[in-house]
Amino acid sequence: MFSIGQRWFSKTEPELGLAIVEAVDDRLVNLYFPAAEESRAYNKKSAPLQRLTFQVGEIVKGEDGTEFEVRELKEQNGVIFYIGDEGVLPETQLESSVSLIKPQERLFAGDFDSPELFNFRYESLVLKRALQEYPGKGLEGSRINLIGHQVSIFSDVSKKSRIRLALADEVGLGKTIEAGVLAKSLYEKKLVKTILIIVPASLQYQWFVELYKKFNFLFKTLGAGDEVELSSKVENDDFIITTASHILEDESARNIIESKDWDLVIADEAHRYKKDSPEFNLLKEVTLKSIHALYLSATPEALGEENFFELLKVLNPEKYTSFDEYKESEKRYIESSPTSELLEQYNYERDYFRNRRKNLEKQQNLFPTKKLFAQALNIERPSDSKVIAAKVEELARLLIEKPEAKVLAIGKSRKLAVQVQKRLSETMNVKSALFHGEQSLLERDRQAAYFADPDGARVLISAESGSEGRNFEFASELFLLDLPTHPQLLLQRIGRLDRIGQKNEISIHLPYVAKSIEENLFKLYNEAFQLFERFPTGVVEFYEDRLDEIHQAQKTLSLEKLEELARDYGQYQDNIESGKNAFLDAHSYKQSNVEKVVESIEQFHKKRDLQSYLEKAFNIVGVDIEDLSQDVYFIRPADNMLLPSYPNLPSEGISYTANRKLAIKRDELKFMSFEHPLTQSTIELFTEGELGNVCAVTHNESLGENVFFELIFKAEPKQKYYNDIEQFFPITPIRVLVNAQGLDCTKKFPKKHIDAVSSPLEASKREQLGEALPKQLVLDLIDKAKALATARASKYKTMAKEKVGLVYGTEIKKLKTWGAQNEFAATELQFFERSQERLLSEVEQIQIDFDSLRVIV
């Protein structure tokens, strides 16, 4: 049945185009789809595949542009050779992006769909066009709240053809969400097919879950063993989450990573990669080969300014050539006021965003208040065991006083965490979880899940590793078993609870040993830096600058020294606020952009009712739908559906909601959006396959006695992947109405008028229609209609070119203006000029395909 070299297409995924058989065995057939650059393996007995063959008289087209009418067919080893006056074309060389199921073939065979199906196909084409040019791609289908600073970054970055930047928001502001939305946007625009995410081992599971639940991404994990259970079912190597150490240590992982061209590389906790380390060199290697790259770090200052510059240099080596020049540029901005012209240039020059809580609190009410409960412990001749006993007593008192509370208790070491858990279990009967770095990743995930379970542990006792990347915003009681000697670690501890999504006031409990270094440290953090109840600006940099002095002060802290440090730190904050941060804040958060994006999403949904669209599709195909409650639905395949199966709908069915707020509250519901795989499959089902591509109706006397042919053509780009052409020229349905004499009646009788005056043709007459219509007349009318559609497409081409000129021309003009004074501009200018030239060329090559036909008799 199958032979290598034959051309087949998928009836369930016709959008992939024409495939070629690459391998066949007793059970499977392996196909490659050149147009989509995708491979598939099918069971030979149940494959939803159909062979494509052309007949004598039809036109064939090769990948090289060869085109001729078929005069004769010959077959050799199962492969067809098409012979025409111009030469011979083996089917192996057929154009891969061909229209697979032609309406005229079904017409001649008397195979008609209902008028309802024809109209729904047209509605789906119009919807597909709207979605392709929709500016909210990525945000639309993400299961997240639309939070100002995250939307602002999306608005700035998603417009770019090439994304290479650092996300450096402070702890708890949602960098993972920002990166996920940008990855989703690139994927929905078909600008990426492969994504590599490099994270610390402790964050693999968190990334896996976030990407799956919030963005409908299913990633494969490397180096996590069986910890991420869902990933064991993922065979696709195009989406991978792994660690730098695993790639370096495991040869098979290294081979997988090196065998692919990664379109997007994401690195979390990027500040961990020090210049010239093996991990840094690995990150550099994969980043330089990628098209897009995102580095995440809440603490870029931990690297030091020069090391952070080195990361930026990996992202954009042509832009960041000299650290001295970078420093000089920073100084120029610090000494300037953020005028609109300077801010625009800063926006161009800086490939990183850093939102700060202090700035965001002015714009939106995102963060809970924090309250400190400090308790001095008077312990005579304090020893480790006495201190632990006293602190455990305070922890037990908290658990008794707040029986419903979840408490996160953090200390510096595994030894301390183990001792505290043992002592607590001897003191009271309470469910507790333990978390430290010497546990396996699986065990840590289990302990974190036990703590998150409403009926699980009431207290999670964690070593410092618990403050690295893990989020516990469902808890609001933080118990500090000790104080870290660096303020960054304290901020990380507090940041596990003090995050977007925290709905309660955070209580910070600190029992400290009186008249000790711990008390000195507490006073320093609380009175000089105000670390507990605020999120102070620049405290890490100030601490690093005055390290020796502060370490000495921790041993013998005097009131005068405390006041001096507080005064100096206040001045340091003022200098930062009036300098670099003024530009960085304005660059990172633009309220006007937020309002535009949110408004565009709201307007898009006002004009298009997703639930109404889906219900029409389900009713046509025969999917069972049940209204469970307000905005909640349950769907499952029915026994008598129009199709053997419905794409992306499991046999057991799903419950879903299209209400964003409800979806965020209820994890058990699927969040249905225009970007959900089921919605996308529905649109493809009715725009790429044969459903609804031919119907026949009868009209009343208002149209006279003539027979009409209503043809829908699709104008769309040839290259659909790795290409931002869709935002300038989305798929465009072009309607042409001609009568039997070939007269253009499109304007005279609009589609709505035809809908109103027509009704389904009787079954007996439909059966005769295919044979009754002269075949050559129909083919001639199709050619004439296509010529009319091609002429009308020129209007859309002109509009697309104007849009390209507006977007790219504006950028080119800016870069030429800066070029004389800014050496960074040259490379970027060249990129924009090449991109503009490419897009204008692709607009000229837009293809016009015959999509569907309504015969009106």
C-alpha positions in Angstrom: 0.0 0.0 0.0 2.8 2.5 1.0 6.0 2.9 -1.0 9.0 5.2 -0.3 8.6 8.4 -2.3 4.8 8.4 -2.6 2.9 11.6 -1.6 0.2 11.4 1.0 -1.6 13.9 3.1 -3.2 13.8 6.6 -7.0 14.1 6.7 -6.8 15.3 10.3 -3.9 17.7 9.8 -4.2 18.9 6.2 -2.5 22.2 7.2 0.8 20.3 7.2 0.7 20.0 3.5 1.8 17.2 1.3 4.0 14.5 2.8 6.5 12.1 1.4 6.9 8.5 2.6 10.4 8.1 4.1 10.2 4.6 5.6 7.8 1.7 5.9 7.9 -1.4 8.1 5.4 -4.1 9.0 3.5 -1.8 11.4 4.4 1.8 10.8 4.8 4.3 8.0 7.0 7.3 8.5 6.2 10.5 6.7 7.9 13.9 6.3 6.0 17.1 5.7 8.4 19.5 3.9 6.1 22.5 4.0 5.8 22.3 7.8 9.2 20.7 8.4 7.5 18.1 10.6 7.7 14.3 10.8 5.0 11.9 11.7 4.8 8.1 12.3 1.4 6.4 11.7 0.0 2.9 12.2 -0.5 1.5 8.7 -3.9 0.0 9.6 -5.5 3.1 11.1 -3.5 6.0 9.5 -5.8 9.0 8.7 -4.0 9.4 5.4 -5.0 9.8 1.8 -2.9 9.4 -1.3 -2.7 12.4 -3.6 -2.8 11.6 -7.4 -3.4 13.9 -10.3 -5.3 12.8 -13.4 -4.8 13.5 -17.2 -5.8 17.1 -17.9 -5.0 18.4 -14.4 -2.2 20.8 -13.7 0.8 19.6 -11.6 3.4 21.9 -10.0 6.9 21.0 -8.8 8.9 22.5 -5.9 11.2 24.3 -8.4 8.2 26.1 -10.0 7.8 23.6 -13.0 4.1 23.6 -14.0 2.3 21.8 -16.8 -0.8 19.9 -17.8 -0.7 16.1 -17.3 -0.8 14.1 -20.6 0.1 10.7 -19.2 0.9 8.8 -16.0 3.5 6.1 -15.4 4.3 4.2 -12.3 7.6 2.7 -11.2 8.2 1.0 -7.8 5.0 2.5 -6.5 6.0 6.1 -7.5 3.9 8.0 -10.1 5.7 10.0 -12.9 3.6 12.7 -14.4 4.3 13.3 -18.1 3.4 16.5 -20.0 4.5 18.4 -23.1 7.2 20.3 -21.0 8.7 17.2 -19.4 8.4 14.6 -16.7 7.7 15.3 -13.0 8.0 12.4 -10.4 5.6 12.8 -7.5 8.7 13.0 -5.2 9.2 16.5 -6.6 5.6 17.7 -6.3 5.1 21.1 -4.5 4.5 20.3 -0.9 2.2 23.2 -0.1 -0.6 22.3 -2.5 -4.4 22.5 -2.0 -5.2 18.9 -1.2 -9.0 18.4 -1.6 -10.4 20.5 -4.5 -14.0 21.7 -4.4 -14.5 21.0 -8.1 -13.6 17.3 -7.7 -16.3 17.0 -5.1 -18.8 18.9 -7.2 -18.3 16.6 -10.2 -18.6 13.6 -7.9 -21.9 15.0 -6.5 -20.4 15.1 -3.0 -21.9 18.2 -1.2 -21.9 19.6 2.3 -24.7 21.6 3.8 -25.0 25.4 3.4 -24.5 25.7 7.1 -21.2 24.0 6.8 -20.2 26.2 3.9 -21.0 29.3 5.8 -19.2 28.1 8.9 -16.1 27.5 6.8 -16.2 31.0 5.6 -16.7 32.3 9.2 -13.7 30.2 10.2 -11.6 31.8 7.5 -12.5 35.3 8.6 -11.7 34.3 12.2 -8.4 32.9 11.2 -7.5 36.1 9.5 -8.4 38.1 12.6 -6.3 35.8 14.8 -3.2 36.0 12.5 -3.1 39.8 12.8 -4.2 39.9 16.5 -1.6 41.8 18.6 -2.4 39.8 21.7 -0.9 36.5 20.5 0.7 34.8 23.5 -1.3 36.7 26.1 -4.6 35.5 24.6 -4.1 31.9 25.5 -2.0 32.2 28.7 -3.8 31.2 31.9 -2.6 34.3 33.8 -3.9 37.6 35.1 -3.1 40.6 32.9 -0.8 42.4 35.2 0.6 45.8 34.2 4.3 45.4 34.2 4.1 41.9 32.5 1.8 43.3 29.8 4.1 46.2 29.3 7.1 44.0 28.6 5.0 41.8 26.3 3.9 44.9 24.4 7.5 46.1 23.9 9.1 42.8 23.1 6.4 40.9 21.2 6.6 43.4 18.3 10.2 42.5 17.7 11.2 40.1 14.9 14.2 38.9 17.0 14.0 38.7 20.8 17.3 38.6 22.7 17.2 40.2 26.1 17.4 39.8 29.9 14.4 39.8 32.3 15.7 41.1 35.6 12.6 42.1 37.6 13.0 42.0 41.3 12.1 38.8 43.2 8.5 37.8 43.1 7.4 39.9 40.1 6.8 37.0 37.7 9.8 36.6 35.4 8.8 33.0 34.6 5.4 34.3 33.5 7.0 37.0 31.4 9.3 34.5 29.7 6.4 32.0 29.2 4.2 34.6 27.6 7.0 35.7 25.2 7.7 32.0 24.3 4.0 31.5 23.7 3.8 34.6 21.5 6.8 33.4 19.4 5.2 30.0 19.1 1.8 31.3 18.1 3.4 33.5 15.4 5.2 30.4 14.1 8.5 32.1 14.7 9.9 29.2 16.8 9.5 25.4 16.7 12.3 24.4 19.1 12.8 25.7 22.7 15.6 24.9 25.1 15.2 26.0 28.7 18.3 25.7 31.0 17.5 26.0 34.8 18.9 25.0 38.1 17.9 21.4 39.0 15.6 22.6 41.8 13.5 24.5 39.4 12.9 21.9 36.7 9.6 20.7 38.0 8.4 24.2 38.7 9.1 25.3 35.1 7.6 22.1 33.8 4.3 22.6 35.7 4.1 26.4 35.0 4.6 25.9 31.2 2.0 23.1 31.1 -0.7 24.7 33.2 -0.4 28.3 32.1 0.7 28.0 28.5 -0.3 24.6 27.2 3.4 23.7 26.6 4.4 20.1 27.2 8.2 19.9 27.7 10.5 17.0 28.0 12.9 17.1 30.9 16.5 15.8 30.7 18.4 15.0 33.8 15.4 14.9 36.2 15.0 11.1 36.2 11.4 10.2 36.9 10.7 13.3 39.0 8.6 14.9 36.3 6.2 12.1 35.7 4.3 13.7 32.8 7.4 14.3 30.8 8.1 10.6 30.6 5.3 10.4 28.1 6.8 13.2 26.0 8.6 11.9 22.9 9.1 15.2 21.2 12.6 16.6 21.6 11.7 20.0 20.3 10.8 21.4 23.8 13.4 20.5 26.5 14.0 21.7 30.1 17.4 20.7 31.5 20.3 21.8 33.5 23.7 23.0 32.4 25.5 20.5 34.6 23.5 17.6 33.0 24.4 18.7 29.5 28.0 18.9 30.5 28.1 15.6 32.3 25.8 13.4 30.2 27.0 12.5 26.7 23.5 11.5 25.4 22.0 14.8 26.6 24.9 16.7 25.0 24.2 14.9 21.7 20.5 15.8 21.9 21.3 19.4 22.6 23.9 19.7 19.9 21.9 17.9 17.2 19.3 20.6 17.1 19.1 24.2 16.0 17.4 25.9 19.0 15.1 28.7 17.9 14.6 30.0 21.5 17.0 29.5 24.5 15.8 30.5 28.0 18.2 30.5 30.9 16.8 31.0 34.4 19.0 32.2 37.3 21.4 33.5 34.7 23.5 35.3 37.4 24.9 31.8 38.4 26.9 31.6 35.1 30.3 33.3 35.7 32.4 34.2 32.8 34.7 31.5 31.4 33.1 28.8 33.5 32.1 25.6 31.7 28.4 26.5 32.3 28.9 30.0 30.9 30.6 28.7 27.8 27.8 26.2 27.3 25.2 28.9 27.6 27.2 31.1 25.2 27.5 28.3 22.7 23.7 27.5 22.5 22.7 31.2 22.7 24.9 32.3 19.8 23.4 29.7 17.5 19.8 30.6 18.5 17.5 33.1 16.9 15.9 34.2 20.2 17.2 34.2 23.7 15.9 35.2 27.2 18.0 35.3 30.3 16.3 35.6 33.7 17.8 36.9 36.9 16.2 38.7 39.9 19.7 39.5 41.1 21.9 40.7 38.3 23.8 42.8 40.8 25.1 39.5 42.3 27.2 39.1 39.2 28.7 42.6 39.4 28.2 45.1 36.6 31.0 43.7 34.4 29.8 40.1 34.6 26.2 41.3 33.9 27.6 43.1 30.8 29.2 39.8 29.7 25.8 38.2 29.7 24.4 41.0 27.7 27.3 40.6 25.3 26.4 37.0 24.7 22.9 38.0 23.9 24.0 40.8 21.5 27.7 40.7 20.8 27.5 43.3 18.1 25.8 45.8 20.5 27.8 45.2 23.6 31.4 45.4 22.4 33.1 47.4 25.2 32.5 47.5 28.9 34.1 50.9 29.2 31.8 52.3 26.6 28.8 50.7 28.3 29.8 52.3 31.6 30.3 55.6 29.9 26.8 55.3 28.4 25.3 54.4 31.8 27.0 57.5 33.3 25.5 59.7 30.6 22.0 58.5 31.4 22.5 58.9 35.2 23.5 62.5 34.7 20.5 63.2 32.4 16.8 63.6 32.8 14.6 61.1 31.0 13.3 63.2 28.1 11.2 61.5 25.5 14.0 61.5 23.0 16.6 60.2 25.4 14.2 57.6 26.7 13.5 56.3 23.2 17.3 55.9 22.6 17.6 54.2 26.0 14.8 51.8 25.0 16.8 50.9 21.9 20.2 50.6 23.6 19.2 48.4 26.6 18.3 44.8 26.1 17.0 44.2 29.6 14.0 45.0 31.8 14.1 45.5 35.5 10.8 46.3 37.2 11.1 47.3 40.9 8.4 47.0 43.5 8.9 50.6 44.6 8.0 51.8 41.1 5.2 49.3 40.6 3.5 50.2 43.9 2.9 53.6 42.5 1.1 52.1 39.5 -0.9 49.1 40.8 -1.8 47.5 44.1 0.0 44.2 43.7 1.8 43.4 46.9 0.6 42.5 50.4 1.7 44.4 53.5 4.4 42.7 55.6 4.4 42.8 59.4 7.4 41.9 61.5 7.1 40.1 64.9 10.6 40.1 66.4 11.2 38.4 69.7 14.4 38.8 71.8 15.3 35.5 73.4 17.2 35.9 76.7 19.2 32.7 76.9 21.8 32.3 79.6 25.0 30.9 78.2 23.4 30.1 74.8 24.5 26.9 73.1 23.2 25.5 69.8 20.9 23.1 71.6 19.5 25.8 73.9 18.9 28.2 71.0 17.2 25.5 68.9 15.0 24.6 71.8 13.9 28.2 72.4 13.2 28.8 68.8 11.2 25.6 68.4 9.2 26.7 71.4 8.3 29.9 69.6 7.5 28.0 66.4 5.2 25.6 68.4 3.5 28.6 70.0 2.8 30.1 66.5 1.3 26.8 65.3 -1.0 26.6 68.3 -2.1 30.3 68.1 -2.8 30.0 64.4 -4.2 26.5 63.8 -5.3 27.1 60.2 -2.1 28.8 59.1 0.6 27.3 56.8 4.0 28.2 58.1 7.3 28.3 56.1 10.2 28.0 58.5 13.7 28.7 56.9 17.1 28.3 58.4 20.6 28.3 57.0 21.5 24.6 56.8 20.2 21.0 56.4 21.5 20.1 59.9 19.5 22.9 61.5 16.3 22.0 59.5 16.6 18.3 60.5 17.2 19.2 64.2 14.2 21.6 64.2 11.9 19.0 62.7 13.0 16.4 65.3 12.6 18.8 68.2 9.2 20.0 67.0 7.9 16.4 66.7 8.9 15.9 70.3 7.2 19.1 71.4 3.8 18.7 69.7 1.8 16.6 67.3 1.8 18.4 64.0 2.2 17.5 60.3 5.5 18.8 59.1 7.5 18.6 55.8 11.3 18.8 55.5 13.2 20.4 52.6 16.9 20.6 52.0 19.4 20.4 49.2 20.7 16.8 50.0 17.3 15.3 49.2 16.6 14.1 45.6 14.7 16.4 43.4 11.7 14.0 43.6 11.8 14.0 47.4 11.9 17.8 47.5 8.9 18.0 45.1 7.0 15.5 47.2 7.7 17.5 50.4 6.7 20.8 48.7 3.5 19.1 47.4 2.7 17.8 50.9 3.0 21.3 52.2 0.8 22.8 49.4 -1.9 20.2 50.1 -4.7 21.8 52.2 -4.8 18.6 54.3 -1.1 18.1 54.3 1.8 19.6 56.3 1.1 22.7 58.3 4.8 23.6 58.5 7.6 23.3 55.9 11.0 23.3 57.6 13.5 24.3 55.0 17.2 24.8 54.6 18.4 27.9 52.6 17.8 25.9 49.4 14.1 26.4 50.0 14.4 30.0 49.3 15.9 29.4 45.8 13.1 29.6 43.2 10.3 27.8 45.1 7.1 29.7 45.5 4.8 29.3 48.5 2.4 32.2 48.1 -0.4 30.1 49.5 1.3 30.5 52.9 1.5 33.8 54.7 3.5 33.0 57.9 7.3 33.1 57.5 9.3 31.9 60.5 13.0 32.7 60.4 15.1 30.1 62.3 18.1 32.4 61.9 19.3 35.3 59.9 21.5 34.9 56.8 24.7 37.0 56.7 23.8 38.5 53.3 20.7 40.6 52.7 20.2 39.0 49.3 19.4 35.7 51.0 17.0 37.3 53.4 15.2 39.0 50.5 15.0 35.6 48.8 13.5 34.0 51.9 10.8 36.7 52.2 10.3 36.5 48.4 9.0 32.9 48.7 5.8 34.3 50.2 5.9 38.0 49.1 4.9 37.4 45.5 2.3 38.4 43.0 -0.6 36.1 43.9 -0.2 36.5 47.7 -3.6 37.5 49.0 -2.9 37.9 52.7 -0.8 40.1 54.9 2.6 38.4 55.5 3.7 37.9 59.0 7.5 37.5 59.5 8.4 35.9 62.8 12.0 36.3 64.0 13.1 35.0 67.4 16.7 36.2 67.9 19.2 35.7 70.6 19.5 38.9 72.7 22.9 40.5 73.1 24.5 38.5 70.2 25.8 39.0 66.7 22.3 37.8 65.6 20.7 40.8 67.4 23.3 43.1 65.7 22.4 41.7 62.4 18.7 42.1 63.1 19.1 45.8 64.0 21.3 46.4 60.9 18.7 44.7 58.6 15.7 46.3 60.3 16.8 49.8 61.3 19.5 50.6 58.7 18.1 48.8 55.6 14.4 48.3 56.6 14.6 44.8 54.9 11.7 43.1 56.7 8.7 45.3 55.9 10.0 47.0 52.7 11.8 45.9 49.6 14.7 48.4 49.6 16.4 49.6 46.5 20.1 48.9 45.9 20.6 47.3 49.3 22.7 44.5 47.8 25.0 46.8 45.9 25.4 49.1 49.0 26.1 46.0 51.2 28.8 44.8 48.7 30.4 48.2 48.5 30.7 48.5 52.3 31.3 44.8 53.0 34.3 45.0 55.3 32.8 47.9 57.3 29.5 46.1 57.7 31.1 42.9 58.8 33.0 44.7 61.5 29.8 46.5 62.5 28.0 43.2 63.0 30.4 42.3 65.7 30.2 45.6 67.7 27.2 47.5 66.5 26.9 50.9 68.1 24.0 53.3 67.8 26.2 55.9 66.1 27.4 53.3 63.5 23.8 52.2 62.9 22.7 55.8 62.3 25.7 56.4 60.0 24.9 53.3 57.9 21.2 54.2 57.7 22.1 57.8 56.6 24.6 56.6 54.0 22.3 54.0 52.6 19.5 56.7 52.4 21.8 58.9 50.3 22.8 55.9 48.2 19.1 55.2 47.5 18.5 58.9 46.5 21.4 58.8 44.0 20.0 55.6 42.4 16.5 57.0 42.2 17.6 60.2 40.5 19.9 58.4 38.1 19.9 55.0 36.3 16.6 53.8 37.8 14.6 56.7 36.4 15.5 55.5 32.9 15.2 51.8 33.7 11.8 52.3 35.4 10.4 54.2 32.4 11.9 51.7 30.0 10.6 48.7 31.9 7.0 49.8 32.6 4.9 51.9 30.2 1.3 52.3 31.3 0.2 53.7 28.0 1.3 50.4 26.3 -0.6 48.4 28.9 -3.8 50.2 28.3 -3.5 49.7 24.5 -2.9 45.9 24.8 -5.7 45.3 27.3 -8.1 47.4 25.2 -7.2 45.5 22.1 -7.9 42.2 23.8 -11.2 43.4 25.2 -12.2 44.7 21.7 -11.2 41.5 20.1 -13.5 39.5 22.4 -16.4 41.9 22.1 -16.5 41.3 18.4 -16.0 37.5 18.5 -17.8 35.1 20.9 -15.5 32.1 21.3 -18.2 30.0 23.0 -20.7 30.7 20.3 -18.1 29.7 17.6 -17.2 26.5 19.3 -20.8 25.5 19.9 -21.5 25.9 16.2 -18.5 23.6 15.4 -19.6 21.0 18.0 -23.2 21.0 16.7 -22.0 20.5 13.1 -19.6 17.7 13.9 -21.7 16.1 16.6 -19.7 16.7 19.8 -21.8 16.4 22.9 -21.8 19.6 25.0 -23.2 20.1 28.4 -23.7 23.4 30.3 -22.4 22.6 33.8 -22.7 26.0 35.4 -22.1 29.7 34.7 -19.4 29.8 32.0 -18.4 26.1 32.6 -19.0 23.4 29.9 -18.3 19.7 29.5 -17.7 18.3 26.0 -16.9 14.8 24.7 -16.9 13.0 21.4 -20.3 11.4 20.5 -20.8 8.0 18.9 -22.3 9.4 15.7 -19.9 12.2 14.9 -19.2 13.5 11.4 -15.5 12.5 12.0 -13.9 9.4 13.5 -12.4 11.6 16.2 -12.3 15.3 17.1 -8.7 16.8 17.2 -7.4 17.5 20.7 -10.5 16.2 22.4 -9.9 13.1 24.5 -12.4 10.3 24.4 -13.3 10.9 28.1 -14.1 14.5 27.4 -13.0 17.7 29.1 -14.5 20.4 31.3 -13.5 24.0 30.4 -14.2 27.7 30.8 -13.4 30.6 28.6 -13.6 32.9 31.6 -10.0 33.9 32.4 -10.6 34.8 36.1 -12.6 31.5 36.7 -9.9 29.5 35.0 -7.2 30.9 37.3 -9.3 30.0 40.3 -10.2 26.5 39.2 -7.2 24.4 38.2 -9.4 21.4 37.2 -10.9 23.3 34.3 -9.2 23.8 30.9 -8.8 27.4 30.0 -10.4 27.7 26.5 -9.2 30.5 24.4 -8.7 31.3 20.8 -5.1 29.9 21.2 -6.1 26.7 22.9 -5.1 23.6 20.9 -8.7 22.5 20.6 -9.8 25.9 19.2 -6.9 26.0 16.8 -7.6 22.5 15.6 -11.2 23.5 15.1 -10.3 26.4 12.9 -7.8 24.3 11.0 -10.5 21.6 10.6 -12.8 24.0 8.8 -10.3 26.0 6.8 -7.7 23.4 5.6 -9.7 20.2 5.1 -12.6 19.4 2.9 -15.4 20.2 5.4 -17.7 22.8 3.9 -15.7 23.4 0.8 -18.6 22.7 -1.6 -22.4 23.1 -1.3 -25.4 23.6 -3.5 -28.5 25.8 -2.9 -31.5 27.0 -4.7 -32.5 30.7 -4.9 -35.8 32.5 -5.1 -36.9 34.6 -8.0 -35.1 37.8 -6.8 -31.9 36.6 -8.5 -33.7 35.8 -11.8 -33.3 32.5 -13.6 -29.5 32.4 -13.8 -27.2 29.9 -12.2 -24.4 31.4 -10.0 -21.1 30.2 -8.8 -19.8 31.7 -5.5 -16.1 31.0 -5.1 -14.0 31.7 -2.1 -10.3 32.1 -2.6 -7.5 32.3 0.0 -4.7 34.8 -0.4 -1.9 33.8 1.9 1.9 33.7 2.2 3.8 30.7 0.9 6.2 30.5 3.8 4.3 30.1 7.0 7.1 29.2 9.5 9.9 31.3 10.8 8.3 34.3 9.3 6.5 37.3 10.6 4.6 37.9 7.3 1.2 37.0 8.8 1.0 40.2 10.9 1.3 42.2 7.6 -0.5 39.9 5.3 -2.8 37.4 7.2 -4.8 34.8 5.3 -7.4 36.7 3.4 -10.6 35.2 2.0 -11.6 36.7 -1.3 -15.1 36.2 -2.5 -16.0 36.1 -6.2 -19.6 35.6 -7.6 -20.0 34.8 -11.3 -23.0 33.7 -13.3 -23.0 30.9 -15.9 -21.9 33.4 -18.5 -18.9 34.4 -16.5 -20.2 37.8 -15.6 -18.8 39.2 -12.3 -21.8 39.7 -9.9 -19.8 40.0 -6.7 -20.8 43.6 -5.8 -24.4 43.2 -7.1 -25.2 40.3 -4.8 -23.3 40.4 -1.5 -22.9 37.2 0.4 -25.4 38.2 3.1 -28.0 38.7 0.3 -27.3 35.2 -1.2 -27.6 33.7 2.3 -31.0 35.4 2.8 -32.6 34.4 -0.5 -31.2 30.8 -0.8 -32.2 27.5 0.7 -30.7 23.9 0.6 -31.1 22.1 -2.7 -33.1 18.9 -2.5 -31.1 15.7 -2.2 -32.3 14.3 -5.5 -31.3 17.4 -7.4 -27.9 17.6 -5.7 -27.1 14.1 -6.9 -27.8 15.0 -10.5 -26.1 18.4 -10.3 -22.5 17.1 -10.6 -23.2 15.3 -13.8 -25.6 18.0 -15.2 -23.0 20.8 -15.1 -20.6 20.9 -18.1 -17.2 20.1 -16.6 -15.2 22.4 -18.9 -17.6 25.3 -18.3 -17.0 25.0 -14.5 -13.2 24.8 -15.0 -13.3 27.9 -17.2 -15.4 29.8 -14.7 -13.0 28.8 -11.9 -10.1 30.2 -14.0 -12.0 33.4 -14.6 -12.9 33.8 -11.0 -9.3 33.2 -9.9 -8.2 36.0 -12.3 -10.7 38.3 -10.6 -9.5 37.2 -7.1 -5.9 37.7 -8.1 -6.7 41.3 -9.3 -8.5 42.0 -6.0 -5.6 40.7 -4.0 -3.5 43.6 -5.3 -5.4 45.9 -3.0 -4.4 43.8 0.0 -0.8 43.6 -1.2 -0.7 47.4 -1.3 -2.1 47.6 2.3 0.5 45.0 3.5 3.4 46.9 1.9 2.2 50.2 3.5 2.1 48.4 6.9 5.6 47.0 6.4 6.9 50.4 5.4 5.2 52.0 8.5 6.7 49.4 11.0 10.1 48.9 9.5 10.5 52.2 7.8 10.0 54.0 11.2 12.7 51.8 12.8 15.1 52.3 9.9 14.6 56.1 10.1 15.4 56.1 13.9 18.5 54.0 13.4 19.8 56.2 10.6 19.3 59.2 12.9 21.3 57.6 15.7 23.8 56.0 13.4 26.2 59.0 13.3 26.5 59.0 17.2 25.7 55.4 18.1 27.9 52.7 16.7 25.4 50.0 17.9 22.9 51.1 15.3 24.8 49.8 12.2 24.1 46.1 12.7 20.5 46.6 13.7 20.0 48.9 10.7 21.2 46.3 8.4 18.9 43.7 10.0 15.8 45.9 9.6 16.7 46.8 6.0 17.1 43.1 5.1 13.8 42.2 6.9 11.9 45.0 5.1 13.2 43.8 1.7 12.4 40.2 2.5 8.8 41.0 3.6 8.1 43.2 0.6 9.3 40.4 -1.6 7.1 37.9 0.2 4.0 40.1 -0.2 4.6 40.1 -3.9 4.7 36.3 -3.9 1.4 35.8 -2.1 -0.4 32.7 -3.5 -4.1 32.6 -4.4 -5.8 29.2 -3.7 -9.3 28.1 -4.6 -10.8 27.2 -1.2 -14.6 26.6 -1.5 -17.6 26.8 -3.8 -21.3 27.4 -3.5 -23.4 26.6 -6.5 -26.6 28.6 -6.6 -29.3 27.3 -9.0 
